[in-house]
Structures are given as structure tokens and as C-alpha cells.
Amino acid sequence: MTDNLYMPYLMKIEKVTYEAPGVKTFMLKFVNEEDQHNFTFKAGQFGEYSVYGVGESTFCIASSPTREGYIECTFRQTGKVTNALSGCEEGSIIGFRGPYGNTFPIDEWKGKNLLFIAGGIALPPMRCVIWNALDLRDNFKDVTIIYGARSVKDLVYKHELQDWQGRKDVKLITTVDPGGESPDWKGEIGFVPTIVEKIAPSSVNTIAIVCGPPVMIKYTFPVLAKLGFTDENIFTTLENRMKCGFGKCGRCNIGKYYVCKDGPVFTAAQLNELPDEY
Amino acid sequence: MSIDKHLIRKDSLEKLFDILKQNSKKIYAPVPKNGKLSFKEAESYSEIPTGYIQTTQSSKEVAFPRTEKLLDYSKSNEGITVKGIKIDDFPEIILWGVRPCDAMGIDQISAIFNWDYKDEIYNSRLSRVTILGFSCSKADEYCFCTSVGGNPGNTEGSDILFTRLGDDGDYLAEVLTGKGSAITSMLPGLFEKAGEIKKEKFLADIPIKFKNEEIRKKLENFFESDQWIEHSLKCLGCGACAYVCPTCACFDIQDESHGKSGSRVRCWDSCGFSLFTLHTSGHNPREVQSQRWRQRIMHKFSYMPDRLSVYGCTGCGRCSRACPADMNILEQLISIQEAAV
């Protein structure tokens, strides 16, 4: 790489997967083999993905660092850049800068139960940690995943949900918002915080990883507190608007903390110390 | 290095300008245009006015241009070629006539571009700039450098600081850095060794109105104060304050395309704009102007000192001069200092 922090790696879109209406996953490979060789990242980090001529957009790396040779990102088509990305086909070249930000301290979670709680398009940042943990399955005790979306069709990673559903070493609970169920829906119906309360997972020796829209996070934390989770054992990842990704452009801060540098991973204990600006 | 004091005759400044110019240096100096005074490339010494209090824009643009290329790309049937800008190609620039508050501001912006990741584009531009500061013999009611750790004869940030010794006097030249002594040693005929000269009596009188440290301390428990609403009621969210500020460094990154080729550029941005923090989902962590105004003040007087050990304000007063709604940062800071928490 050069001294120019803003120079992206060139990435080839190897595979495009349709996940849900407006949601796609790209499998990306480095065009330059040396870049591939030198690239490392950890669960929880993010990057800037770009379509040349349109601009950059920020998302997490959705694949696990245990799966080498490629990275994946999952995005919803909403703005200028994500619309342009969505128009890219397999074989197209896009830009990627990263990895940026801190990581989930997964090495410190050995011997613990893991409880993943995700809502909507927030499963991608968590998928990275889920696969990271499942690829090192022996390091952890029970793995529980509670995942909710607005409707059945909005659930992402449908094949992987089936995979997790079929595994004996994973407990998966899926839910959709009331009214979002299909006639053959066999999962739960209800908002994520309600379902967490109903399932009432044990907080003993358990780390909770929560990711979702701000409103979901705000209603899920009190439920976890009621279940006996301490704020130090609740992790989340935040997504404020960013441009640079490394603490210069000045917009992702919450109080004096930069989501891009001090986050995106925070514990509930850390969030309690921050102003409500996310 | 210790301060090396010289005298330069008032008539010799023009010679200094001409010789530097002949040495094919680009000289950026305050040049009047359309009623504004801005740092532009000056062709002759006569273009530069004397007696100005402050330029309309700060001098930060020489190291942090309002729009600058980060990379060029071009697409063809064979694929895409991307080239980062060459960071060694920036011009050597003499920045002439910088007020001490702007020179101090350059250090503050440098702190932003160099904590953690080092922004070598910025650093490379700045490394090619020689800053010739000029002390202030006059100030106006908007100036408050003395309240934020500066003063009208502050040497911080300048390579040479010139102080006029009286209305029609010669200039004291304080040579502060290697870049500064490169100029004086190149032109020994223009600079005489100066004896003990007290420059203070020739400087503008700018009374201290508040203390940085007290504002910072007050802000620790001020996030929820109603004053933010009161102070920002007039704010139009136009961002003029950020554009004229010598320390505001927030930027946007955008692509500019022309057919199959184009550039990625970064351009000045402002925390006063509602779009600044708007998520694609429509959620905005700072949805009203009072939250955005709070961010501006907190960033400069609380977050920057906490994280970077520098304040983000030099007391130049430009934001108050530029504000179309007559918001006055000095009055607001005094009111924060005096507020009962």
C-alpha cells in the first residue's frame, strides 16, 4: 500500500447472493495477490466499499476471519452507493479500504456461553462473529442465536439459518414482527426484545452480543438486565455515518469517542457512559 | 531551537518578497478580491495590504484545500485503473502575512490529521509550506486569542514571526525553525542581528475574557444544558463558521465522474449541516440544530483537549464575523463559563 490512506484495494466480485428484497451479499477477492496475502482482520471490523465514480459506503466485514482468501459484505440497497453496488455483477471490480475499528474480544470468551441477538439487516456484522465462534466451536459452551426481521422475506442468510437450525450445537430462534409471518411460518412472532424475554436465556457464564437498529438495542438491554446480564457482558456494534473510517473526518463520534476508532464494538457498560448520540 | 532575533528594514520586506518570488517560490498572501481578503498566490508585493486585522478565510487551505483529489480512476473495456495522487508533487509555498491565530491553528489541525493514523497527504502539503507570521498591532471586538492560549505576538506555528515596531517602524523578525533560518541565512543582507527588543508594547491589547481550562471543566457536565438550545436558536445551519475556521478539519469524501474517468475528492464539511450525521435509514443522531451546535463547541473545547491534548479554537473570531445570524462565539463561551450547572 501507499502512504495514501484513501487508496482502496481493488476487489473482484466473485459471487453475488440475493438475500432478501434489496439485500445482497458480495463475496470479494483481492485483485492483487499480494494484497490478499498481507490482509488480515478480526471479527467486528468494518471497511469502506466503493464504486468508482459513485462513492464509498461503510459496512462491516460479514465473513469470518477463519475463512481465508476472501471477504464478504452484505448491504441493503438504500442510498446512492448501495444502489450502484447493487447494480454490480459478478466479475465487476469495486474498491475496499480497511479493516478499521476495534474487534469483538472473542479470545476472552473461551469457555463461555454465547447469546447472539440480531434484528433485521444487523445480522451481517454478527454473522462474522457467529461463524468465527462456530469455526472454533470447542472453545465455547452453548451457542444461542435469536434473530428477528420485519417479515419472513426480510430474513437474511436463509440458507445459513437452515444450517444453524439443523446443527445440534446451535440453538436458533427466529422471529418476525407481528403481521410479518407467512402461512407456513414456524418460528416465533413478536419483536426481538419480547422474544428474548420469552425465551429467557440464562445469564450464567454467558456473553450477549446484540446488534440491531438503535430502537431494538434500547429495548433489548433492559430485558437482558432483568435476566441478570451485567453491562460488561453485553456487547454491541454501532454504525454511525462515516467517511474516512480512521478518526479524521469528524462525524461518527458519540461524545469524545469515535465509533470508527474506539468502536464499532462497545459494551453496554461503555454505552452507559456515552451521551445518547447514536 | 532558541529564538533567533533579527531586524529587517521596512523597505526590505518588498525585497524579501521579490527574492523569494524569483527563487520560484509560490507566495500565498492576503490579497483583496470582491471585498474579501483571502490567501491567494500574490504576484507582486503591492497586492498585499497592510493594516488588515484578519483575512476573511483562514490560511488552512494551503495544507488542507477546500477540495482536493485523493485518487484518479479510469474505466475501459480492459478494466479499471486507479491512481492515488502523488504526495511528493505538492508545491513549495511561502505563506506570507499569517496572523498568529492562524499559525497556531495549523498545529491544531495537524493534531487531528496525525493522531493514530497519519494522513500523509496533509503532512506532505504542510511540509512544503513555510509560514511567515505577522504579529497583530490591531484587533477588533471579535478577537479573543488571549483567552485560548494565544496572543497577538504568539510565535507558535510560525517559521518566522514579523512584528512591526511602531506604525511606521521596521520589523522584528523572530526566526523560529529551520525553515525560517533557511530564508534568513539565504539573505543575510536583508536581516540584521537585533539586540534586546521588547515587542509587547507594539502589540494589540486583547483582554482575557475567559479561560480555556474553565470552559473545558464546565463542559464535563454541560451536555444536557438548555443553553445549547438558547445559543443555537438563531443558527441557520449554513456552516459558514466551519468554512472560515482555522481549525475545523471535518471533511466529506465524494466521487466526481466525467464519463469513464474521474476522481475521488475530499472537501470541507461542517458539523452544522443536518446531513453530516444522517444515516441512510433516515435516523439522525444529531437531528436538531442545538445538538449540532453543541457538537461544535464540545469538539473544540472538550473532545479535542481530551483526545488530542490541544484545543480546537484559536480565538481568531472569524466565525462570529462570518455568521449571517450574528451568533457570537465569544459571548457564548463567556456565558458557558458563567453558567451555574
Interface residues (C-beta under 8 A of the other chain):
Chain A: T2 D3 N4 L5 Y6 M7 P8 L10 S50 V51 Y52 G53 V54 G55 E56 T78 G79 T82 I93 G95 P213 P214 E239 N240 R241 K243 C244 F246 G247 K248 C249 G250 R251 C252 N253 I254 G255 K256 K261 P275 E277 Y278
Chain B: L70 L71 Y73 K75 G79 I80 V82 G84 I85 I87 I112 F113 W115 D116 Y117 K118 D119 E120 I121 S124 F223 A249 C250 F251 D252 I253 Q254 D255 S257 G262 R264 R266 D269 C271 F276 T277 L278 H279 T280 S281 H283 P285 R286 Q291 Q295 M298 H299 S302 Y303 D306 R307
